């Protein structure tokens, strides 16, 4: 796994934690969840297309 893929994974998990905390504290925001979904899909794309 390359360094950039690890970084994207960490950012995706961090964004999930922050989005969940925001939802618990202030209520749901659809745009935050949409942005996290896009980030997650980009991370999955990087994982599936990485060099082996």
KAHUJO-V124574 format. One record per pair of residues at least 4 apart in sequence whose ideal C-beta (glycine too) atoms are under 6 Angstrom apart, sorted by the first residue. I is the first residue (numbers start at 1). J is the second residue. D is the distance in whole Angstrom. If there is no record, write none. Layout:
# KAHUJO-V124574
I:J:D, I:J:D
This chain:
# KAHUJO-V124574
1:5:5, 1:6:6, 5:46:5, 5:50:6, 8:43:5, 8:46:5, 9:43:6, 12:39:5, 12:40:5, 12:43:5, 15:19:6, 15:36:5, 15:39:6, 16:36:6, 19:32:5, 19:36:5, 22:26:6, 23:28:5
